[in-house]
Structures are given as structure tokens and as C-alpha cells.
């Protein structure tokens, strides 16, 4: 017999929400509760965030864990499993990027002695498809498969600047989440900075997610000269390297990677002089 929900409005709402979802929709709702701010969750948290009854969440989490989509930590919490990441790497564009990019990123990291990231856009987020961390480099909250809102990272700004106008407008019209006092949360400021990124081909952000760091990002192009990814380096603000010092190696790597991906005009669009809106510190 189904449970009575007369005295339990929260349960009633959860059951009502389940009524219109397919089995696949319920499974996807479990995976969808994980994000950069919720990397590990308890069963109760998954149930609440997915709008599922605890018994349904328990059953789906168990099936996803058996398949490898979820993993259970030693503390009894759940996290996204490697099987999901493996599936993501099978996307055609991702396959090509991850096939040709590692050697170029390793050379770049060797040249600039810094953390290196390769990212793609997924909706209003930026997702790291390659991330090379340097032991002595800037401490950053980035990892392979990690995602952040587009307005918070240098690669995200590059990808947002090159995205369709409708996507930019959606981001500008949505709440801009703040992570530090330096995160861009004013739409007018973001609009001006995106225009500067479009003009220069370079995005520079300072302490927007992690204090004490700055990041420089440039586009990576594919067939038809379309921006398919963005490449960045992250450095310590109090370190010895400046934007102007890392930009030549960063641009050269992006052009070489673009050639490998089949861009029609790999030698064009060099970075233009940086304007004050992308120069938040001495370069």
C-alpha cells in the first residue's frame, strides 16, 4: 500500500514530482545533484536534492554504484564514479581533444612552469578536459572533469566570449555566483570584459575563485576556425611570471593545437594589445 501523504506535504511533493518522470529521468536526476559545490553527498542529501523518496534514492544509488556511475567514500558519502568520466571522454570532439592535446600541454607546462588547463563549454559551465598540476604551482580548485560557471575562469571567459549571442545573454541575465570578492558578479562589468576578450583574444582573471592566483586564457580553434576549446595557465600573483611573459608560449601552444585539430586559419588572429579591463595587475 502506498504511504499516506496527508500529513507529510514534503513527501507528497516528492511523490508528485516522481509521477511525471520516467525511470531514466529519475536516474539522471540522481547524477544531476552533483556539482562543483557538492562533490560528495549523503543518501539523504541525494534524496532531497533529486526530489526523490529515500527508498527510491536508495535503490537508484545502489544500481548506479553497482554500474560504476557512483562511488561510496570511506565516510559513507557518494561521489560521481569514473565510469561517468569514461563515457564523457567518448564524445567525438572530446576524443580528438584528449588524443592530441596532452603532448602540447606538457610542452607548455614545461615552458611556463605553471598549472595548465584545457576546457570546453557545457551550457553555462566550463569543464576541464585536461588539467596538468605542478607541485610548486599555484594552488587552484581545478581537476579533470571539474566544472565552474563560465564567468569565473579565464577559459570560461574565452568560451563565453565566443559563444552564440543568445548564450551570452542568458548568462548575463542569470545570477552570477560569487566565490571571492574578485568574482565578476555585475552584468555590465562582465559585458565589458567579454567585449575586451573578443577584441584581444585573451582573458585574464585575478583571484575570481582562488585567492593569490591569476589565470590567462586563449581560444583553441577547430574546423572552420570555430572555437572548440580554451587553453589557460594559472600562476601565483606573487610569482616571477607576468601575463606578457607567459602569453607567447600560451598563444603558440593554442595555435599548434588548433592546427592539429584542423583549423582552417591556424596562423591568424594573434592576440591584440591588452586593454585596461583585462589588466588587473602589472603585466
Backbone as JSON, one array per atom type, in Angstrom:
{
  "sequence": "XXXXXXXXXXXXXXXXXXXXXXXXXXXXXXXXXXXXXXXXXXXXXXXXXXXXXXXXXXXXXXXXXXXXXXXXXXXXXXXXXXXXXXXXXXXXXXXXXXXXXXXXXXXXXXXXXXXXXXXXXXXXXXXXXXXXXXXXXXXXXXXXXXXXXXXXXXXXXXXXXXXXXXXXXXXXXXXXXXXXXXXXXXXXXXXXXXXXXXXXXXXXXXXXXXXXXXXXXXXXXXXXXXXXXXXXXXXXXXXXXXXXXXXXXXXXXXXXXXXXXXXXXXXXXXXXXXXXXXXXXXX",
  "N": [[0.85, -1.19, 0.0], [0.62, 2.23, -0.87], [2.29, 4.88, 0.87], [0.54, 7.06, 3.14], [0.12, 10.49, 2.43], [-1.04, 12.63, 3.53], [-0.4, 14.02, 5.93], [2.13, 14.73, 5.42], [3.44, 16.92, 3.66], [5.87, 17.39, 2.33], [6.69, 14.84, 1.53], [4.55, 14.26, -0.1], [4.92, 16.12, -2.16], [7.33, 15.19, -3.2], [6.62, 12.64, -4.13], [4.73, 13.39, -6.03], [6.33, 14.75, -7.81], [7.84, 12.65, -8.77], [5.95, 11.26, -10.22], [5.67, 12.25, -12.82], [8.03, 11.73, -14.03], [10.16, 9.73, -16.04], [11.67, 6.43, -15.72], [14.32, 6.64, -16.54], [14.61, 9.39, -16.27], [14.55, 9.7, -13.51], [16.88, 8.39, -12.75], [18.79, 10.03, -13.98], [18.3, 12.34, -12.57], [19.44, 11.79, -10.14], [22.2, 11.74, -10.74], [22.44, 14.36, -11.5], [22.49, 15.9, -9.23], [25.02, 16.33, -8.32], [27.66, 18.65, -8.23], [30.16, 21.27, -8.61], [30.12, 22.4, -6.1], [29.06, 20.42, -4.61], [30.47, 17.81, -4.32], [30.54, 15.46, -2.92], [27.98, 13.59, -1.4], [25.51, 12.69, 1.05], [23.19, 9.91, 1.31], [20.69, 10.88, 2.12], [20.92, 13.57, 1.42], [21.14, 13.35, -1.35], [18.62, 12.28, -1.91], [16.96, 14.42, -1.13], [17.87, 16.57, -2.79], [17.44, 15.54, -5.32], [14.76, 15.3, -5.3], [13.44, 12.93, -4.57], [11.92, 10.07, -3.0], [13.29, 8.59, -0.03], [13.57, 5.82, -0.16], [13.42, 5.3, -2.91], [15.63, 6.75, -3.8], [17.64, 5.32, -2.49], [17.5, 2.85, -3.81], [18.11, 3.57, -6.49], [20.63, 4.77, -6.23], [22.07, 2.58, -5.35], [21.98, 0.93, -7.65], [23.32, 2.58, -9.49], [25.77, 2.71, -8.26], [26.61, 0.02, -8.42], [26.97, -0.15, -11.15], [29.01, 1.61, -11.58], [28.75, 4.33, -11.86], [28.5, 5.83, -9.6], [30.42, 6.26, -6.61], [31.22, 5.05, -3.34], [32.36, 6.7, -0.54], [34.87, 6.39, 2.08], [33.73, 7.56, 4.25], [31.1, 7.06, 3.95], [29.7, 8.61, 2.19], [28.59, 9.68, -1.11], [29.97, 9.89, -4.41], [30.58, 11.03, -7.78], [31.36, 8.47, -10.08], [34.16, 6.91, -11.82], [33.26, 5.75, -14.15], [31.41, 7.44, -15.34], [33.01, 9.59, -16.11], [34.58, 8.27, -17.97], [32.7, 7.75, -19.97], [32.17, 10.35, -20.78], [34.52, 11.03, -22.07], [34.25, 9.79, -24.48], [32.81, 11.31, -26.21], [32.8, 12.64, -29.48], [34.27, 15.11, -30.15], [35.61, 15.45, -27.75], [37.15, 13.14, -27.67], [38.97, 13.62, -29.77], [40.24, 15.94, -28.84], [41.44, 15.02, -26.42], [43.07, 13.17, -27.46], [45.04, 14.47, -28.98], [45.92, 16.62, -27.44], [47.51, 16.24, -24.96], [50.42, 16.15, -25.31], [51.03, 18.72, -26.26], [50.16, 20.29, -24.12], [51.86, 19.41, -22.11], [54.32, 20.33, -23.05], [53.83, 23.08, -22.91], [53.49, 23.43, -20.16], [56.05, 22.77, -19.29], [57.42, 24.91, -20.37], [56.38, 27.25, -19.12], [56.29, 26.64, -16.48], [53.99, 26.22, -14.84], [50.53, 25.66, -13.74], [48.4, 24.06, -16.06], [45.52, 24.19, -18.14], [42.95, 22.73, -20.09], [39.9, 23.4, -21.54], [36.35, 22.99, -22.17], [33.12, 24.23, -23.25], [30.06, 23.63, -21.58], [26.91, 24.15, -21.79], [26.15, 26.64, -19.53], [28.46, 26.37, -18.18], [32.0, 25.79, -17.65], [34.11, 23.11, -18.44], [36.76, 21.11, -17.34], [38.83, 19.36, -19.43], [41.4, 18.52, -19.65], [43.96, 18.69, -17.25], [46.83, 19.83, -15.96], [48.68, 19.74, -13.18], [51.11, 21.46, -11.3], [53.53, 20.71, -8.88], [54.78, 22.73, -7.41], [53.27, 24.82, -8.2], [50.59, 27.3, -8.49], [48.05, 27.04, -6.05], [45.08, 25.69, -6.91], [41.55, 25.17, -7.34], [40.96, 23.07, -9.27], [40.29, 20.32, -11.45], [40.46, 17.32, -13.4], [37.61, 16.94, -15.34], [36.21, 18.6, -13.68], [33.94, 21.35, -13.08], [32.98, 24.78, -13.58], [31.13, 27.87, -13.24], [30.87, 29.81, -16.26], [31.69, 32.52, -16.06], [33.64, 32.64, -14.16], [36.22, 31.7, -14.65], [39.3, 31.91, -16.57], [39.42, 30.4, -18.96], [36.71, 29.93, -19.2], [35.74, 32.52, -19.68], [36.86, 33.02, -22.18], [35.52, 31.09, -23.72], [32.87, 31.87, -23.32], [32.9, 34.38, -24.49], [33.13, 33.68, -27.13], [30.88, 32.26, -27.6], [27.5, 31.69, -28.9], [25.44, 34.62, -29.3], [23.02, 34.43, -27.94], [23.57, 32.68, -25.85], [25.41, 34.16, -24.37], [23.75, 36.24, -23.56], [21.91, 34.87, -21.97], [23.57, 34.07, -19.83], [24.37, 36.59, -18.86], [21.94, 37.5, -17.97], [21.34, 35.85, -15.9], [21.74, 34.93, -12.38], [24.95, 35.74, -11.18], [27.23, 33.83, -9.76], [29.12, 34.3, -6.79], [32.43, 33.72, -5.69], [34.71, 34.74, -4.54], [35.77, 38.0, -3.35], [36.6, 39.09, -5.69], [35.3, 37.92, -7.78], [33.47, 38.22, -10.79], [30.45, 39.74, -10.7], [28.73, 41.61, -11.59], [26.62, 42.34, -14.23], [27.05, 44.35, -16.22], [29.77, 44.91, -15.98], [30.79, 42.39, -16.63], [29.89, 42.2, -19.27], [31.4, 44.23, -20.52], [33.98, 43.2, -20.13], [33.86, 40.83, -21.59], [33.61, 41.87, -24.16], [36.14, 42.96, -24.41], [37.68, 40.64, -24.32], [36.85, 39.48, -26.71], [37.96, 41.34, -28.44], [40.76, 41.22, -27.96], [41.4, 38.53, -27.85], [42.25, 37.3, -25.58], [41.84, 36.3, -22.2], [42.04, 37.47, -18.93], [42.02, 36.77, -15.58], [41.78, 37.51, -12.12], [42.11, 36.11, -9.02], [39.45, 35.15, -8.91], [38.33, 32.76, -8.16], [40.19, 31.4, -6.55], [42.18, 32.78, -4.07], [45.15, 34.74, -4.41], [46.02, 33.95, -6.9], [46.31, 34.15, -10.5], [44.92, 33.88, -13.81], [45.4, 33.15, -17.27], [43.85, 32.99, -20.34], [43.29, 31.6, -23.63], [41.82, 31.12, -26.92], [41.18, 27.91, -28.5], [41.05, 26.61, -31.69], [39.02, 24.85, -34.11], [37.9, 22.97, -36.97], [36.75, 25.1, -39.64], [37.56, 27.35, -38.34], [36.34, 27.61, -35.92], [35.84, 28.22, -32.45], [36.66, 25.73, -30.27], [37.6, 24.98, -27.86], [39.34, 26.08, -24.89], [42.44, 27.29, -23.68], [44.52, 27.56, -20.85], [46.76, 29.09, -18.42], [47.62, 29.01, -15.0], [48.82, 31.01, -12.43], [50.84, 32.1, -9.6], [50.13, 35.15, -7.98], [52.11, 36.53, -6.62], [54.34, 35.52, -7.83], [57.11, 35.14, -10.19], [56.44, 35.39, -12.85], [54.7, 37.16, -15.46], [51.72, 38.3, -17.22], [52.45, 39.09, -19.85], [54.79, 37.67, -20.15], [54.07, 34.94, -20.18], [52.26, 34.8, -22.22], [53.23, 34.57, -25.0], [54.13, 31.82, -25.2], [51.76, 30.54, -24.5], [49.98, 31.36, -26.53], [51.34, 30.28, -28.75], [51.16, 27.55, -28.24], [48.38, 27.2, -28.3], [47.87, 27.8, -31.0], [49.32, 25.75, -32.27], [47.96, 23.51, -31.33], [45.47, 24.05, -32.4], [46.04, 23.78, -35.12], [46.5, 21.03, -35.19], [43.96, 20.16, -34.71], [42.67, 20.79, -36.98], [42.06, 23.42, -37.81], [41.14, 26.02, -40.1], [42.55, 28.37, -40.42], [45.18, 28.53, -38.94], [47.28, 30.26, -38.38], [46.38, 32.8, -37.95], [44.75, 35.6, -36.28], [46.34, 36.73, -34.04], [47.04, 37.67, -30.63], [45.77, 40.81, -29.66], [46.88, 44.06, -28.41], [46.65, 44.23, -24.87], [43.93, 45.58, -23.1], [42.89, 47.92, -20.48], [40.81, 46.68, -19.06], [41.35, 43.99, -18.99], [43.59, 43.92, -17.57], [44.34, 43.5, -14.67], [46.43, 43.83, -12.96], [49.93, 44.59, -12.75], [51.51, 43.97, -15.84]],
  "CA": [[0.0, 0.0, 0.0], [1.43, 3.43, -0.87], [2.2, 5.61, 2.13], [-0.34, 8.21, 3.18], [0.9, 11.72, 2.39], [-1.86, 13.74, 4.0], [0.27, 14.8, 6.97], [3.53, 14.88, 5.03], [3.45, 17.64, 2.39], [7.15, 17.23, 1.62], [6.63, 13.54, 0.88], [3.56, 14.37, -1.18], [5.54, 16.84, -3.27], [8.34, 14.32, -3.8], [5.94, 11.61, -4.9], [4.11, 14.02, -7.19], [7.39, 15.03, -8.78], [8.23, 11.38, -9.38], [4.89, 10.75, -11.08], [5.8, 12.67, -14.21], [9.37, 11.41, -14.53], [10.41, 8.35, -16.45], [12.72, 5.76, -14.94], [15.59, 7.26, -16.93], [14.64, 10.72, -15.7], [14.88, 9.59, -12.09], [18.3, 8.05, -12.67], [19.54, 11.22, -14.33], [18.13, 13.33, -11.51], [20.43, 11.46, -9.1], [23.51, 12.21, -11.19], [22.41, 15.81, -11.68], [22.61, 16.61, -7.96], [26.42, 16.58, -8.03], [28.28, 19.76, -8.94], [31.42, 21.68, -8.02], [29.9, 22.7, -4.68], [28.53, 19.22, -3.97], [31.22, 16.69, -4.9], [30.19, 14.27, -2.14], [26.69, 13.78, -0.76], [24.93, 11.54, 1.74], [21.99, 9.41, 0.67], [19.6, 11.8, 2.43], [21.11, 14.77, 0.61], [20.79, 12.99, -2.73], [17.16, 12.14, -1.94], [16.35, 15.75, -1.06], [18.24, 17.4, -3.94], [16.84, 14.94, -6.52], [13.31, 15.28, -5.11], [13.04, 11.53, -4.58], [11.77, 9.48, -1.68], [14.53, 7.98, 0.42], [13.64, 4.44, -0.64], [13.74, 5.35, -4.34], [17.02, 7.2, -3.91], [18.49, 4.21, -2.05], [17.53, 1.85, -4.87], [18.81, 4.09, -7.67], [22.04, 4.95, -5.87], [22.67, 1.25, -5.34], [22.17, 0.48, -9.03], [24.37, 3.4, -10.09], [27.05, 2.31, -7.67], [26.97, -1.27, -8.99], [27.39, 0.07, -12.54], [30.23, 2.41, -11.58], [28.46, 5.75, -12.03], [28.72, 6.45, -8.29], [31.34, 5.58, -5.7], [30.95, 5.33, -1.93], [33.6, 7.06, 0.15], [35.07, 5.71, 3.37], [32.85, 8.21, 5.23], [29.73, 6.68, 3.67], [29.07, 9.55, 1.27], [28.65, 9.24, -2.5], [30.59, 10.79, -5.38], [30.5, 10.55, -9.16], [32.35, 7.44, -10.34], [34.99, 7.04, -13.02], [32.55, 5.28, -15.35], [30.79, 8.61, -15.96], [34.08, 10.31, -16.78], [34.97, 7.48, -19.14], [31.7, 7.98, -21.01], [32.34, 11.7, -21.28], [35.67, 11.1, -22.97], [33.91, 9.16, -25.76], [32.2, 12.3, -27.1], [33.76, 12.76, -30.59], [35.18, 16.25, -30.0], [36.44, 15.19, -26.58], [38.12, 12.13, -28.07], [40.02, 14.24, -30.56], [41.0, 16.83, -27.97], [42.25, 14.27, -25.47], [44.05, 12.37, -28.21], [46.16, 15.27, -29.49], [46.3, 17.72, -26.56], [48.46, 16.06, -23.86], [51.81, 16.5, -25.62], [51.13, 20.18, -26.35], [50.01, 20.84, -22.78], [53.08, 19.1, -21.36], [55.36, 21.27, -23.51], [53.5, 24.39, -22.37], [53.78, 23.43, -18.73], [57.5, 22.8, -19.16], [57.91, 26.24, -20.74], [55.95, 28.32, -18.22], [56.4, 26.16, -15.09], [52.73, 26.6, -14.19], [49.39, 24.78, -13.98], [47.86, 24.23, -17.41], [44.18, 23.64, -18.23], [42.23, 22.73, -21.36], [38.49, 23.37, -21.14], [35.29, 23.15, -23.16], [31.88, 24.76, -22.69], [28.88, 22.77, -21.48], [25.85, 25.05, -21.33], [26.66, 27.85, -18.9], [29.62, 25.97, -17.39], [33.24, 25.38, -18.29], [34.5, 21.79, -17.94], [38.17, 20.8, -17.59], [39.04, 18.06, -20.09], [42.77, 18.18, -19.3], [44.43, 19.57, -16.19], [48.17, 19.46, -15.51], [49.04, 20.48, -11.98], [52.52, 21.5, -10.96], [53.65, 20.6, -7.43], [55.15, 24.03, -6.86], [52.46, 25.83, -8.85], [49.52, 27.93, -7.73], [47.03, 26.12, -5.53], [43.8, 26.0, -7.53], [40.5, 24.17, -7.17], [40.63, 22.54, -10.59], [40.57, 18.9, -11.58], [39.93, 16.75, -14.62], [36.18, 16.73, -15.24], [35.58, 19.61, -12.84], [33.23, 22.41, -13.81], [32.73, 26.05, -12.9], [30.38, 28.8, -14.09], [31.73, 30.39, -17.28], [32.21, 33.84, -15.73], [34.59, 32.58, -13.04], [37.54, 31.22, -15.05], [39.83, 32.51, -17.8], [38.95, 29.62, -20.11], [35.28, 30.16, -19.31], [35.53, 33.82, -20.3], [37.17, 32.85, -23.61], [34.44, 30.31, -24.33], [31.65, 32.68, -23.29], [33.07, 35.45, -25.47], [32.99, 33.11, -28.47], [29.61, 31.53, -27.66], [26.42, 32.42, -29.57], [24.95, 35.78, -28.56], [21.93, 34.01, -27.06], [24.16, 32.09, -24.66], [25.95, 35.26, -23.57], [22.63, 36.97, -22.96], [21.37, 34.03, -20.89], [24.49, 34.16, -18.69], [24.3, 37.95, -18.33], [20.63, 37.68, -17.33], [21.2, 34.93, -14.77], [22.55, 35.31, -11.22], [26.37, 35.44, -11.34], [27.64, 33.35, -8.45], [30.35, 34.85, -6.26], [33.28, 32.81, -4.93], [35.59, 35.62, -3.77], [35.43, 39.41, -3.55], [37.04, 39.47, -7.03], [34.47, 37.28, -8.8], [32.65, 39.17, -11.55], [29.03, 39.49, -10.43], [27.96, 42.69, -12.19], [26.44, 42.06, -15.66], [27.65, 45.38, -17.08], [31.22, 44.67, -15.96], [31.03, 41.17, -17.4], [29.68, 42.52, -20.68], [32.57, 44.98, -20.98], [35.14, 42.31, -20.15], [33.68, 39.92, -22.72], [33.93, 42.63, -25.37], [37.6, 43.07, -24.45], [38.2, 39.31, -24.68], [36.6, 39.34, -28.14], [38.88, 42.22, -29.15], [42.16, 40.85, -27.79], [41.63, 37.09, -27.92], [42.88, 36.87, -24.32], [41.11, 36.57, -20.96], [42.88, 37.48, -17.73], [41.22, 36.89, -14.36], [42.59, 37.56, -10.9], [41.51, 35.72, -7.74], [38.0, 35.01, -9.02], [37.94, 31.54, -7.44], [41.22, 31.12, -5.55], [42.97, 33.96, -3.73], [46.59, 34.63, -4.62], [46.32, 33.39, -8.21], [45.7, 34.74, -11.69], [44.86, 32.94, -14.92], [45.4, 33.72, -18.6], [43.24, 32.02, -21.24], [43.19, 31.93, -25.06], [40.98, 30.13, -27.6], [41.68, 26.83, -29.35], [40.1, 26.55, -32.79], [38.92, 23.62, -34.87], [37.47, 23.18, -38.35], [36.02, 26.35, -39.93], [38.07, 28.38, -37.43], [35.41, 27.72, -34.79], [36.44, 27.99, -31.13], [36.17, 24.45, -29.76], [38.11, 24.79, -26.5], [40.16, 27.2, -24.42], [43.66, 26.86, -23.01], [44.93, 28.57, -19.87], [47.78, 28.82, -17.4], [47.3, 29.64, -13.72], [50.06, 31.31, -11.74], [50.77, 32.85, -8.35], [50.24, 36.59, -8.17], [53.41, 36.99, -6.1], [55.42, 34.81, -8.5], [58.01, 35.93, -11.03], [55.94, 35.49, -14.22], [53.61, 38.09, -15.73], [50.9, 37.94, -18.37], [53.21, 39.26, -21.07], [55.83, 36.65, -20.23], [53.51, 33.61, -20.49], [51.36, 34.85, -23.37], [53.78, 34.0, -26.24], [54.09, 30.36, -25.16], [50.36, 30.14, -24.46], [49.45, 31.54, -27.88], [51.98, 29.34, -29.67], [50.59, 26.23, -27.98], [46.99, 27.2, -28.79], [47.9, 27.74, -32.46], [49.75, 24.41, -32.66], [46.85, 22.59, -31.04], [44.43, 24.35, -33.39], [46.45, 23.14, -36.38], [46.3, 19.58, -35.04], [42.52, 19.91, -34.71], [42.16, 21.03, -38.32], [41.55, 24.75, -38.08], [41.43, 26.47, -41.46], [43.46, 29.51, -40.41], [45.9, 28.4, -37.68], [48.28, 31.28, -38.13], [45.76, 34.11, -37.85], [44.17, 36.06, -35.01], [47.23, 36.87, -32.9], [46.47, 38.5, -29.57], [45.96, 42.24, -29.79], [47.33, 44.64, -27.13], [45.7, 44.1, -23.78], [43.36, 46.83, -22.6], [42.87, 48.0, -19.02], [39.8, 45.83, -18.42], [41.9, 42.66, -18.79], [44.9, 44.1, -16.99], [44.02, 43.81, -13.28], [47.67, 43.96, -12.2], [51.03, 44.95, -13.65], [51.89, 42.9, -16.75]],
  "C": [[0.88, 1.23, 0.0], [1.26, 4.2, 0.41], [1.22, 6.77, 2.02], [0.5, 9.47, 3.23], [0.13, 12.91, 2.94], [-1.17, 14.62, 5.01], [1.73, 15.05, 6.63], [3.61, 15.6, 3.68], [4.74, 17.47, 1.62], [7.18, 15.91, 0.87], [5.65, 13.58, -0.29], [4.17, 15.05, -2.4], [6.56, 15.96, -3.98], [7.68, 13.25, -4.66], [5.28, 12.18, -6.15], [5.15, 14.31, -8.25], [7.81, 13.77, -9.5], [7.21, 10.91, -10.41], [5.1, 11.1, -12.55], [7.17, 12.38, -14.78], [9.46, 9.95, -14.94], [11.47, 7.74, -15.56], [14.08, 6.36, -15.25], [15.72, 8.64, -16.33], [15.02, 10.7, -14.24], [16.35, 9.27, -11.9], [19.15, 9.29, -12.94], [19.43, 12.29, -13.26], [19.1, 13.06, -10.36], [21.8, 11.98, -9.49], [23.57, 13.73, -11.24], [22.58, 16.57, -10.37], [24.06, 16.95, -7.62], [26.92, 17.76, -8.86], [29.54, 20.16, -8.19], [31.3, 21.96, -6.53], [29.39, 21.49, -3.91], [29.19, 17.99, -4.59], [30.91, 15.38, -4.19], [28.9, 14.56, -1.39], [26.28, 12.52, -0.02], [23.69, 11.09, 0.97], [20.81, 10.35, 0.9], [19.71, 13.07, 1.59], [20.76, 14.52, -0.85], [19.27, 12.91, -2.87], [16.49, 13.51, -1.99], [16.62, 16.56, -2.32], [17.63, 16.86, -5.24], [15.33, 14.89, -6.45], [12.76, 13.87, -5.26], [12.79, 11.07, -3.16], [13.07, 8.77, -1.31], [14.68, 6.56, -0.11], [14.0, 4.39, -2.13], [15.19, 5.76, -4.55], [17.98, 6.07, -3.54], [18.61, 3.16, -3.16], [18.33, 2.33, -6.08], [20.3, 4.28, -7.4], [22.75, 3.6, -5.86], [22.94, 0.73, -6.75], [23.28, 1.27, -9.73], [25.74, 3.05, -9.54], [27.52, 0.98, -8.26], [27.52, -1.12, -10.41], [28.68, 0.87, -12.64], [30.01, 3.89, -11.78], [28.63, 6.52, -10.73], [29.7, 5.61, -7.5], [31.0, 5.97, -4.28], [32.26, 5.57, -1.21], [33.7, 6.3, 1.47], [34.19, 6.31, 4.46], [31.38, 7.89, 4.97], [28.99, 7.65, 2.77], [29.26, 9.04, -0.16], [29.24, 10.32, -3.39], [30.45, 10.19, -6.77], [31.65, 9.59, -9.43], [33.09, 7.64, -11.66], [34.26, 6.61, -14.29], [31.89, 6.45, -16.08], [31.83, 9.41, -16.73], [34.52, 9.58, -18.04], [33.98, 7.7, -20.28], [31.87, 9.37, -21.63], [33.48, 11.82, -22.27], [35.38, 10.47, -24.33], [33.17, 10.11, -26.71], [33.21, 12.63, -28.19], [34.75, 13.91, -30.45], [36.12, 16.03, -28.84], [37.51, 14.16, -26.9], [39.28, 12.75, -28.81], [40.89, 15.15, -29.7], [41.95, 16.06, -27.07], [43.28, 13.39, -26.16], [45.26, 13.2, -28.58], [46.7, 16.26, -28.46], [47.42, 17.44, -25.57], [49.9, 16.48, -24.16], [52.0, 18.01, -25.67], [51.05, 20.81, -24.96], [51.26, 20.59, -21.94], [54.21, 20.04, -21.76], [55.11, 22.67, -22.94], [53.84, 24.47, -20.89], [55.29, 23.48, -18.48], [58.06, 24.19, -19.43], [57.58, 27.3, -19.7], [56.02, 27.93, -16.75], [55.16, 26.53, -14.28], [51.66, 25.55, -14.45], [48.78, 25.1, -15.33], [46.5, 23.54, -17.49], [43.65, 23.75, -19.66], [40.76, 22.51, -21.04], [37.57, 23.49, -22.34], [34.06, 23.7, -22.45], [30.8, 23.7, -22.69], [27.76, 23.62, -20.91], [26.43, 26.33, -20.8], [27.88, 27.55, -18.04], [30.83, 25.73, -18.27], [33.66, 24.06, -17.63], [35.96, 21.53, -18.32], [38.3, 19.41, -18.22], [40.48, 17.6, -19.95], [43.23, 19.18, -18.25], [45.78, 19.06, -15.69], [48.56, 20.34, -14.34], [50.54, 20.37, -11.71], [52.65, 21.55, -9.44], [53.94, 21.94, -6.78], [54.31, 25.16, -7.44], [51.41, 26.42, -7.92], [48.51, 26.89, -7.27], [45.67, 26.54, -6.08], [42.83, 24.84, -7.34], [40.04, 23.65, -8.53], [41.03, 21.08, -10.66], [39.97, 18.43, -12.89], [38.44, 16.44, -14.44], [35.46, 17.74, -14.37], [34.92, 20.69, -13.67], [33.01, 23.62, -12.93], [31.84, 26.91, -13.8], [31.33, 29.53, -15.05], [32.39, 31.69, -16.84], [33.32, 33.82, -14.69], [36.0, 32.15, -13.43], [37.99, 31.89, -16.35], [39.37, 31.73, -19.03], [37.45, 29.81, -20.3], [34.96, 31.48, -19.99], [35.82, 33.76, -21.8], [36.02, 32.15, -24.31], [33.13, 31.09, -24.36], [31.73, 33.79, -24.33], [32.84, 34.95, -26.89], [31.68, 32.34, -28.66], [28.58, 32.33, -28.45], [25.9, 33.55, -28.68], [23.85, 35.4, -27.57], [22.46, 33.42, -25.76], [24.72, 33.18, -23.76], [24.83, 36.01, -22.86], [22.02, 36.18, -21.81], [22.25, 34.12, -19.65], [24.39, 35.54, -18.05], [22.99, 38.19, -17.58], [20.43, 36.8, -16.11], [22.04, 35.41, -13.59], [24.0, 34.86, -11.42], [26.94, 35.09, -9.96], [28.99, 33.92, -8.05], [31.11, 33.79, -5.46], [34.28, 33.58, -4.08], [35.12, 37.06, -4.01], [35.79, 39.88, -4.96], [36.22, 38.81, -8.14], [33.58, 38.32, -9.48], [31.18, 38.83, -11.32], [28.14, 40.59, -11.01], [27.84, 42.46, -13.69], [27.1, 43.07, -16.58], [29.16, 45.21, -17.13], [31.57, 43.44, -16.78], [30.89, 41.44, -18.89], [30.88, 43.26, -21.26], [33.8, 44.09, -21.1], [35.05, 41.32, -21.31], [34.0, 40.61, -24.04], [35.44, 42.77, -25.52], [38.24, 41.73, -24.82], [38.0, 39.07, -26.18], [37.59, 40.17, -28.95], [40.31, 41.7, -29.12], [42.43, 39.36, -28.03], [42.26, 36.52, -26.67], [41.95, 37.21, -23.16], [42.08, 36.48, -19.79], [41.98, 37.7, -16.53], [42.11, 36.76, -13.14], [41.73, 37.19, -9.69], [39.99, 35.58, -7.79], [37.46, 33.76, -8.33], [38.91, 31.28, -6.28], [42.06, 32.36, -5.31], [44.45, 33.69, -3.99], [46.98, 34.1, -5.98], [45.74, 34.27, -9.31], [45.8, 33.75, -12.83], [44.78, 33.71, -16.23], [44.88, 32.66, -19.55], [43.18, 32.53, -22.67], [42.38, 30.83, -25.75], [41.78, 29.08, -28.35], [40.62, 26.62, -30.43], [40.15, 25.2, -33.49], [38.53, 23.91, -36.3], [36.61, 24.43, -38.5], [36.4, 27.47, -38.98], [37.16, 28.59, -36.23], [36.13, 27.43, -33.48], [35.82, 26.73, -30.53], [36.61, 24.2, -28.32], [38.86, 26.05, -26.1], [41.3, 26.64, -23.58], [44.09, 27.95, -22.04], [46.1, 28.11, -19.03], [47.36, 29.59, -16.15], [48.58, 29.8, -12.92], [49.8, 32.03, -10.42], [50.95, 34.33, -8.63], [51.6, 37.1, -7.7], [54.59, 36.24, -6.72], [56.2, 35.72, -9.44], [57.45, 36.16, -12.44], [54.76, 36.45, -14.33], [52.83, 37.61, -16.95], [51.73, 38.01, -19.65], [54.3, 38.21, -21.24], [55.29, 35.28, -20.62], [52.7, 33.61, -21.77], [51.96, 34.3, -24.66], [53.73, 32.48, -26.28], [52.65, 29.85, -25.18], [49.74, 30.25, -25.85], [50.04, 30.53, -28.86], [51.41, 27.94, -29.49], [49.16, 26.15, -28.5], [46.96, 27.11, -30.31], [48.32, 26.35, -32.94], [48.66, 23.39, -32.44], [45.72, 22.81, -32.03], [44.77, 23.72, -34.74], [46.19, 21.64, -36.32], [44.82, 19.22, -35.1], [41.87, 20.27, -36.04], [41.6, 22.4, -38.58], [41.98, 25.21, -39.48], [42.46, 27.57, -41.51], [44.28, 29.52, -39.13], [46.85, 29.53, -37.38], [47.7, 32.67, -37.95], [45.33, 34.41, -36.44], [45.16, 36.07, -33.86], [46.6, 37.79, -31.86], [46.77, 39.96, -29.84], [46.41, 42.8, -28.44], [46.24, 44.56, -26.07], [45.24, 45.46, -23.3], [43.27, 46.81, -21.09], [41.88, 47.07, -18.36], [40.28, 44.4, -18.26], [43.3, 42.77, -18.2], [44.74, 44.48, -15.52], [45.25, 43.95, -12.4], [48.76, 44.25, -13.22], [51.4, 43.76, -14.53], [53.19, 43.26, -17.45]]
}
